[in-house]
Amino acid sequence: MKRLLCLPSTYLGLPILLACGLTLLTYDLPVDYLQGLLLLAVTASAIVLFDVYAGVRIPGAARFRMRHYAGTRDSFVALAFAGLIVLFCVLDLTLFSIPLFDNPSSYASMEGGREHVRHISDMCWVLPPIGLLCVRSKWLRNMLIVIGFLFPVLVIDRNRLFASVFSFALVIVLRRDETRPLPWKSIGFLALAGSSIFSILGILRSGPLDYITLPFGAMYRASPVGIKWLLLYGSAGPYNFSAMLAKHYSNASFLIHQVVPMSGSVATAGTNIPLDAPTINVGTEFLPFLLALGPFAAVIAVFVLYGLLLWSVRRLRPTVPLFSFLIFLRVSYVCVMSPFAPQAFTWTNAGFIGLCLFMQVFAAWLPNRRPREPAGVGQEYASVAAAQTLSSPLLQRVQNHGTR
């Protein structure tokens, strides 16, 4: 399991294969829909096979544990960034209605400038990792973690909630003590809590599932409501991808709106896209490429995303810089969620990566402040330096001369 976590394809190829498997189990698929599912599965399998022999690996837990970010220039910039996000989260909740309390159906309403505020508050998922990595104060660390989990619930944003849970859990796993087993209890609790809240928010946002008429299979029909939500949204992306490929529908506007800032909405709801269930409008990361340029472009998009993932992994070596770590958390998350919805090939995702690169350069320009060393480290360095000095050839000659 530890070796599996170090494979980049674990965060892209395996989630796509898992989503394709869930789709087969959730629906009684029409025969012509199997072509799209097979296309995704074969592409993901090729990435996994290539990755096994490519040799690019995520650094081991010891490399992550060696880095102490608190008190460094990077942590100072990261905490200022976190403070800006917290400010915009507060503005989002005070200037506009809170969907969880006021009207759950208003979660997608972005009028009155809320869209611009949300561009910043949407990055709330980065608060828990910054709290874990950069903060010595317990109360400040806990505050950042709580805000990172609470804000998505208040605005009924399940995607940001999953991003917070994923990044928080991944930081814990990657910085674990390798002499101990993986913290399965903590990971299991986070997964259970996140899945439960996801299902509850799904019911609040969209109501019951009785009105959805899709070719569901026996396993889906026999599942509880909470499990049905997870099965539906875990499989709806590959299902809609396969449906659009089978129907030979093409429309380049979705891809244009996705990559060109402020060019239009990326939502498929309320459009003329021939979805089998108009309210289940999620698609894979690669659906806009399929609609715009066909299946070959969708396959190319998978490999380009894999290349982006490899780039983020390489940036972790050799010293695991803080902002490279944040970039990897973001890229690995959009890879894991690639069977669900487009998040990687968006101008907002590119903006976050660019912002991290800028903050890394900006932090390097700041006056260097040596981080406070853990207790005992300074004494250890002093002892080593003294031993090296006593063993120097010059001092030995002086000592020998004195004994003659």
Disulfide bonds with the S-S distance in Angstrom:
none
